[in-house]
Amino acid sequence: AQSVAQPEDQVNVAEGNPLTVKCTYSVSGNPYLFWYVQYPNRGLQFLLKYITGDNLVKGSYGFEAEFNKSQTSFHLKKPSALVSDSALYFCAVRDHNQGGKLIFGQGTELSVKP
Amino acid sequence: DAEITQSPRHKITETGRQVTLACHQTWNHNNMFWYRQDLGHGLRLIHYSYGVQDTNKGEVSDGYSVSRSNTEDLPLTLESAASSQTSVYFCASSGTSGSGGTDTQYFGPGTRLTVL
């Protein structure tokens, strides 16, 4: 079965420090991977995606994600966290059995303290 | 700019009433989706559509229905609202994979529904 896991419910980081939000996946075939961010009382906003090509994908707001096929991971990273990065982050993978559908992880709450 | 809108943004209703939540997108996307978001459950897919006249059940479809009469709209109907359907509802749309789309979904701002 295809699935996505975000092993951490919450990540706490000090402002200015690097941050990592973890995501692992299980799919048959080549994965299409996505990261979304949700600010309080808002809809999900697309951050970045990996379809093919370079393993390091750059996205919005200074975020990037590293695709690692051997570890089946797609961790979200940022070199220097901002308090305004505090939000809920979702990893997702395309459902190859039903094109167009995305399978979402449970979400990770990122808290950046000054 | 293309966008996806939902209305109403907030709704309070009573148990047993029929409720319809609207979703409208101007992306000209073929695919549209309805999710509900609850604490501890993340996003759960209710129904989805790959085009006009096409609808499919998601993982939590009981008590909900959708219809797709045009490309832009996918209204979600709660036939007889229950307290368990109190939630935040999100609509999303994406391009068609077959035409080169890569399934990036774009989300509306959400509707907060309370069933008393």
Interface residues (C-beta under 8 A of the other chain):
Chain A: Y32 F34 Y36 N41 R42 G43 L44 Q45 F46 K49 I51 F90 R94 G99 G100 K101 L102 F104 G105 Q106 G107
Chain B: N31 F33 H41 G42 L43 L45 Y48 Y50 F90 A92 S94 T96 S97 G98 T102 D103 T104 Q105 Y106 F107 G108 P109 G110
